[in-house]
Every structure is written in structure tokens, then in C-alpha cells.
């Protein structure tokens, strides 16, 4: 069974992080974080942090390494 976590920032549902063998795959629901859709992060905290940055600032503040 897949384990997933809701990614929510300031009351807005942005997507979900689904656990897989490589880490956490981000599934975007909100268009403001669409560029992260399908990306894989080593930790849940990484997925949340980047989604939050993109949602709040309209861009990523750091250059993350995104695994597809």
C-alpha cells in the first residue's frame, strides 16, 4: 500500500507526497506548484519546503536537485 502525505501551505492544498523506493514523489494539485509535479525528493521535509517556497514566492529560492 502506498503511503502519501498532504502538502498544505497557509490552508491551501498544493498536492501530495507519495512515498516510493527513491524518496517522495510530489503530485501537484495547485497550478502554482505545477513545475514540481512528478519530482522526487529524498525526504518529506524537502518536498514540503520546496512546494512552500514556490507557492509563497512564485519561484524557488534555491536551485534544488530534482530527480524525475
N, C-alpha and C positions, 0 to 999 in steps of 0.2 A: 504494500500500500504506500502511495506517495505521501510525503509529509509536506504541507505547504503552510506559509505564513503570510498573513495580510500585511501589506505595506501601506501605511496610512500616515499622512502628514497634515497637521492642522485640521483634522477632521475630514480630509479629502482622501478617498480610496484611490490610490495610484496604481496598485497592482498586487501581485503575489510573488513570493519567492518559493520555488519548488525545489526541494532537496533532491539531488541526484548524486551519482558517483563522483562527479567533478566539483561539487560545491552546491551553490544555489542558483538556479536559473530564474531570471526575472521575467515575469509575464506582465506586460504593461496593459493597463485598462484606460488610463488617462492619457490623452494626446500629448500633454506637456512632458511626459517621460517616455514617449514612444521610441526615442533613439536607444533606450536601454533594453527594449523588448528582445528577448532571446539571449541576452548576455548572461554569462555565468561568472559568479563571484565565489571566492574561497570561503567567505563567511556571510552569515545573515546580516551582521552589522555593516559589512561593506555594501551590500545591496541596498539596505535602508539609507545609509549615508549618501550614496550617490543619487538615489531617487529623490531624497530630500533636497540636495543641492540643486539638482536640475529643476525641481518643482519651484523652489523658493527664488532662485536666481535666474532661471531661464537658460542656464548654461552650467557646465561642470567647472568647478573652481580649480580642479587639479586634473592632470592627464592620467586617467586610470588605464590599467591594462585590462582590456575586455576580451575574454575568451568566448568565442562563438561555438 
